[in-house]
Amino acid sequence: MKGQETKLAEVTKVMAGGEGRERPEWLARLLAGPQQFRKFVHEVRGEMGHVTWPAPVEVRSTTFIVIVTIFFFGAFFFAGDGAFGRLIQLILTKYGKS
């Protein structure tokens, strides 16, 4: 029984990276993955506690401003593109057939 306990202790040391054979690098990286993920999730939760979230009224007002701005610039570029296209068409019809 004593021999089995000693052997078990040696295997445990090797598995833990203690005395004896060293772990292969690929195994160490593989076993470190879940610990790194847990650390990452813990840090993300901590940082999310520092975030200042906007009030619903602020979200609605800024969303409205963005939508109005999109329509304004859409109309502006539509008109500008049409005018520029018309100008190019006039130039080509007038001076293109020499």
Buried (B, 14 or more C-beta within 10 A) or exposed (E): EEEEEEEEEBEEEBEEEEEEEEBEEEEEEEEEEEEEEEEEEEEEEEEEEEEEEEEEEEEEEEEEEEEEEEEEEEEEEEEEEEEEEEEEEEEEEEEEEE
